[in-house]
Amino acid sequence: MGRSFTNGGHDNMPLYSKVLKENNLSTINDMLPLYKDLGYLVSRENLKTILDRIIEHEDYTLLLLFKDNEIVGFSGLCRMMFYEKEGYYMRVLAFVIKSEYRNQGLGKVLLKKSEELAKEKDCHVITLNSGDREERDIAHKFYLKSGYKRKT
């Protein structure tokens, strides 16, 4: 079941998040532009295979963000074990908001929901990597503003 919430007063648009549990053509069609926004050029067939594998793997989670029943963003997460100590951490492997919905607070909402999901899965640390390219500068500023620290 998805979690309902509002996005802090930005146009009072109804938002909700949910973990992808089953794959269908509608999901694939909504996800293709998001994959393109990430720079991942995949076909429908390849995306179906990728999503099916993610759904089947217990440590992988795809958290979808919806606005009016349209997928407007997602966070691809993986629960991992520490090598140096006991416990788990969550790693963000992919994070995107559809380009036409950016700068409306939706990234902040999705990141918060990702952090909540990490805690639910007994992860007390969340990490991410973001490409060291000029076109990633806006994303880097977003993560820093959200409380993440830059490491090399």
Secondary structure, DSSP 4 states (H G I P E B T S, - for coil): -PEEE--TTSTT--EEEEE--S--HHHHHHHHHHHHHTT----HHHHHHHHHHHHH-TTEEEEEEEETTEEEEEEEEEEEE-SSSSSEEEEEEEEEE-GGGTTSSHHHHHHHHHHHHHHHTTEEEEEE----SGGGHHHHHHHHHTT-----
